[in-house]
Amino acid sequence: MMRRWIINALAIAVLWLFVRGVPLEATRIAEEGLIGLVVSLPIAFGLRRFYEGQATARTLRVVPYVLLYLLTFLKELLVANVEVARVVLSPSMPIRPAVVEVPLRVESDAAITTIANSLTLTPGTLTMDYDADANALYVHSIAADDPDDVLEPIRKWEDYALVIFDEELGPGDPVQNRGVSDE
């Protein structure tokens, strides 16, 4: 059985190839891959006990959701780019800006930050604030005729984030009202 740190080293080496932006030439990929392995093997070996006790089954269960999150994000990114370009190139600039409150089901800082950053990276939307008491993001959108149009992609991302970040709630669960009482 292959040791887990070796698998981590291979993953870091592949990440190295992407970070370095290696052209699709076999010799360049082999050269940079070798450099990536030389860098990643000692790192992975040194950190091999860091993830000790973490279940590999959970990691394997999460990978498809990470891929789905990324694919959904890339689709929304493409659609938003086209929509913003259409709005900008339109002579009448048909924008309908609004701030939409987005109650969240995710509760961990990492999940909230991931969703907030995904929104900010998407053209036409910007995460303005996070209300910890209400567990809600405030999102500015340039095209917010219907708040549900803004919420729909966020709910998809959140469904995947619930699994990725091992949250209490699951995909499809309703948003829990955590608002501050008036007492």
C-alpha positions in Angstrom: 0.0 0.0 0.0 1.3 3.4 -1.0 1.9 5.8 1.9 -0.4 8.8 2.0 2.5 11.3 2.1 3.6 10.1 -1.3 0.2 10.7 -2.7 0.3 14.2 -1.1 3.7 14.8 -2.7 2.3 13.8 -6.1 -0.6 16.1 -5.7 1.7 19.0 -4.8 3.9 18.2 -7.8 0.8 18.4 -10.1 -0.2 21.7 -8.4 3.4 22.9 -9.1 2.8 22.3 -12.8 -0.3 24.4 -12.8 1.2 27.2 -10.8 4.3 27.3 -13.0 2.1 27.5 -16.1 4.0 24.8 -17.9 3.3 24.7 -21.7 1.9 21.4 -23.1 5.2 20.0 -24.2 6.2 16.6 -22.9 9.8 17.6 -22.1 8.8 20.8 -20.3 6.1 18.9 -18.3 8.7 16.2 -17.4 11.3 18.8 -16.3 8.9 20.8 -14.2 7.3 17.7 -12.9 10.7 16.5 -11.7 11.4 19.8 -10.0 7.9 19.7 -8.5 8.7 16.2 -7.0 12.0 17.4 -5.7 10.3 20.2 -3.9 7.2 18.4 -2.8 8.7 15.1 -1.5 10.5 16.6 1.5 7.6 18.9 2.3 5.1 16.0 2.2 7.4 13.8 4.2 7.9 16.6 6.8 4.2 17.1 7.1 3.2 13.5 7.0 1.9 13.4 10.6 -0.1 16.6 10.2 -3.1 14.8 8.6 -2.8 11.7 10.6 -6.1 10.4 11.7 -8.0 12.1 9.0 -10.3 9.7 7.1 -9.3 9.0 3.5 -12.9 8.0 2.9 -14.1 11.5 3.7 -11.5 13.0 1.4 -12.7 10.7 -1.4 -16.3 11.7 -0.7 -15.5 15.4 -0.9 -13.5 15.4 -4.1 -16.6 15.2 -6.4 -18.2 18.1 -4.6 -15.1 20.2 -5.0 -15.2 19.5 -8.7 -18.9 20.3 -8.9 -18.3 23.5 -7.0 -15.5 24.5 -9.4 -17.6 23.6 -12.5 -20.6 25.5 -11.2 -18.4 28.5 -10.3 -16.8 28.5 -13.8 -20.2 28.3 -15.5 -21.5 31.2 -13.4 -18.3 33.1 -14.1 -18.7 32.7 -17.8 -22.4 33.6 -17.8 -21.7 36.7 -15.6 -18.9 37.8 -17.9 -21.2 37.6 -20.9 -24.0 39.4 -19.0 -21.8 42.2 -17.8 -20.3 42.7 -21.3 -23.9 42.8 -22.7 -24.9 45.4 -20.1 -21.8 47.5 -20.7 -22.1 47.5 -24.5 -25.8 48.3 -24.4 -26.4 52.0 -25.2 -29.0 52.4 -22.4 -26.9 50.6 -19.7 -29.9 48.6 -18.4 -28.6 48.0 -14.9 -30.8 47.4 -11.9 -28.4 47.5 -9.0 -29.5 46.3 -5.6 -28.1 44.9 -2.3 -29.5 41.4 -1.6 -29.4 39.8 1.8 -28.2 36.2 1.5 -29.0 34.1 4.6 -26.5 31.2 4.8 -26.7 27.6 5.9 -22.9 27.2 6.1 -21.4 28.3 9.4 -17.6 27.7 9.2 -15.4 30.6 8.5 -13.7 28.7 5.6 -17.1 27.9 3.9 -18.4 31.5 4.3 -15.2 33.0 3.0 -15.2 30.6 0.0 -18.7 31.6 -0.9 -18.1 35.3 -0.3 -14.9 35.2 -2.5 -16.7 33.3 -5.2 -19.3 36.0 -5.3 -16.8 38.8 -5.4 -14.8 37.1 -8.2 -18.0 36.8 -10.3 -18.5 39.9 -12.5 -21.6 41.9 -11.6 -21.6 40.9 -7.9 -19.7 42.0 -4.9 -19.8 40.7 -1.3 -20.2 43.9 0.8 -20.6 42.6 4.3 -21.2 39.6 6.5 -23.6 39.7 9.5 -22.4 37.1 12.0 -25.5 37.4 14.2 -27.9 36.6 11.2 -25.3 34.5 9.4 -26.0 36.4 6.2 -24.0 38.0 3.4 -24.9 41.3 1.9 -24.3 41.1 -1.9 -24.4 44.0 -4.3 -25.6 43.0 -7.8 -25.8 45.1 -10.9 -28.7 43.0 -12.2 -31.1 42.3 -9.3 -34.6 42.5 -10.8 -35.4 39.3 -8.9 -33.4 38.5 -5.7 -34.0 34.8 -6.4 -31.9 35.2 -9.6 -29.0 36.3 -7.3 -29.7 33.6 -4.7 -29.9 30.6 -7.1 -26.2 30.2 -7.9 -25.3 30.9 -4.3 -27.5 28.1 -3.1 -25.8 25.7 -5.6 -22.4 26.7 -4.3 -23.7 26.4 -0.7 -25.0 22.9 -1.3 -21.6 21.8 -2.4 -19.8 23.8 0.4 -22.0 22.1 3.0 -20.5 18.7 2.1 -16.9 20.0 1.4 -16.6 21.8 4.7 -18.4 19.0 6.7 -21.2 21.4 7.9 -24.1 20.3 10.2 -26.8 21.0 7.6 -26.9 19.2 4.3 -27.7 20.1 0.7 -31.4 20.9 0.4 -31.9 21.8 4.1 -33.7 25.1 4.6 -31.9 28.2 5.9 -32.3 28.4 9.7 -33.4 31.7 11.0 -30.7 33.0 13.3 -31.8 36.6 13.4 -31.3 38.8 16.4 -34.4 39.0 18.6 -35.9 42.4 19.6 -35.9 41.6 23.3 
